[in-house]
Amino acid sequence: MFVALAPYYIILVTLIIVMLVVSFYRNHMLTAVLSFTGTAMALISLTNLCNCLPWWAQDMLITDHTSTLLIGVSLLTVLVLIVTGFHYIHQIEDKKEEYYLLLLSSLLGAMIMIASRNFVTFFLGLELMSVPLYALVAYKRTQRESVEAGIKYLLLAGASTATLVFGLALMYGASGTMDLYTFAMYLSQLSQMPSFVLAGLGLFLASVGFKLALVPFHVWTPDVYQGSPAPITAFLTSVGKIGTFVFLLRMLQEANLTSHSPVFYILAFLSVTSMIVGNLLALSQTHVKRILAFSSIAHMGYLIIALLAGGNNGYQAGMFYLIIYAISSIGAFSSIALLTQHQKEPNDISEYQSLYQRSPFLAIVFSASIFSLAGMPLTAGFIAKIYLALAGASAALWLLVLLLVVNSGIGLYYYTRIVSAVFKPAETSEKIRLPLVSSLALAFIIVIIVWLGVAPGGFLYWLVP
Amino acid sequence: MIPFEMQILVAAILFTIGLIGLLTRRNLIFMLMSVEIMMNAGAFAFVAAGARWIQPDGQVMFLFVLTVAAAEVAIALALLILMHKLFKSVDTNQLNSLKN
């Protein structure tokens, strides 16, 4: 039992150690190193899970191929964020150490969500992830923008949590079980959905739509992404979405929910509106973090296609797209974090001008991540989009596939606008010095993006259990 | 025994009251109270569902929701104090510095 749950225990113990160290001896470097070591150890412990999978922990958690893979991605993400966030957080005058504490507890919540197979664990994981995030979003607490983003996120996320609780209660009330698999069995035996289950599923999807930032539950996204510190924006876009998506994926696949037409049409509606609205709103923006926020809305719209396609193709395409999206957005937001000087993040596209002169390496990583988000050939984002379109086509979702292709074309406009600013020369240019460890983390990201963009075969084969 | 539908109806009415409060109020404290009402409506629905199947799960979930709501309020009040310091107000209409 200990082996299968080792990553959780290690993160928990690291959390307690870091908390004790911070309360007795404040040292930014020491805290960062401790958190990094703990997260790295959790990542190493994942590789020992080999032959005991899938493994169930008392109806609450499930450790299978999917959860191991995605927990690995989350841990890697947090490792990168600890490294690149160090430089960012170091510029804040006081109270730097709590960043790691909150980040680790949020990570633990995300891990629990990824592995949850019960409504209770899903709810608790979601809250364990969100509550530290409210504080992290408002971490630069002397700045108006950050506090404003924190309050907006808290109010809307609180309302979405309440919606989730009500939805789960309705589903439990109708079926008499909170276990995901028993509930799925109950659903698959129904020919017609009772109104309680339908209402519950609707509320559940609304709450999930909020977490994944799907239109029409997306209004918080641009403001919160803009106001929160860049490493936290990276966390929100990647780890913050993985857990919710996986639970939705498990539920849909187990219960074969997309064969019920109301659920299918709700999801298709969310997907279509997210793709179109996200891309169109991004066109008129000039603030880079806002552009990426709207692009994340569009990306989540694409991702829903994989859910609707279902089956092994849908699973493979969805997982691949999710992982690639997480890695690419980590690359983009980490670069923004490293560009930050004196607590001043570069905001407008014009502030990214001549980045190539100031730091060629950073410019290349940033543009590669942006290109991967845009789905340019030779980057991982392209392969991910191809597989998504294939999965959609094999399930004959022609309208959605067509919209995916058209919207990727529209997206190119605002992505290339950012990249062309990066390579535009300017006269005044002072060099940016990158810390060595951060450069290594960025090099790791660009290697993954290019490697999976050129030779994704082995990874794709490995994705399917 | 009161039918399950009636219990859910009460929960739904509570939820709607909270939602309307959240949408119409502009004072942060009242908005937080509205969110709490919505949370408690959901928790109440859980108790009703647990009673329907004669299982303790619903009440256990109620305790979890209560705990989580308390944790949320702790952060919310800290943010409220920060907002009062920075904006000299708890009116959410003042929160308009984030735009393109």
Interface residues (C-beta under 8 A of the other chain):
Chain A: F119 V120 F123 L124 E127 V131 Y134 A135 A138 R141 T142 R144 E145 V147 E148 A149 G150 I151 K152 L154 L155 G158 A159 T161 A162 T163 L164 V165 F166 L168 A169 L170 Y172 G173 G176 M178 F196 P222 D223 Q226 G227 S284 Q285 T286 H287 R290
Chain B: F4 I8 A11 A12 F15 G18 L19 L22 L28 M31 L32 V35 M38 M39 A41 G42 A43 A45 F46 A48 A49 G50 R52 W53 Q55 D57 G58 V60 M61 F64 V65 V68 A71 E72 I75 A76 A78 L79 L80 L82 M83 L86 F87 T92 L95 S97 L98 N100
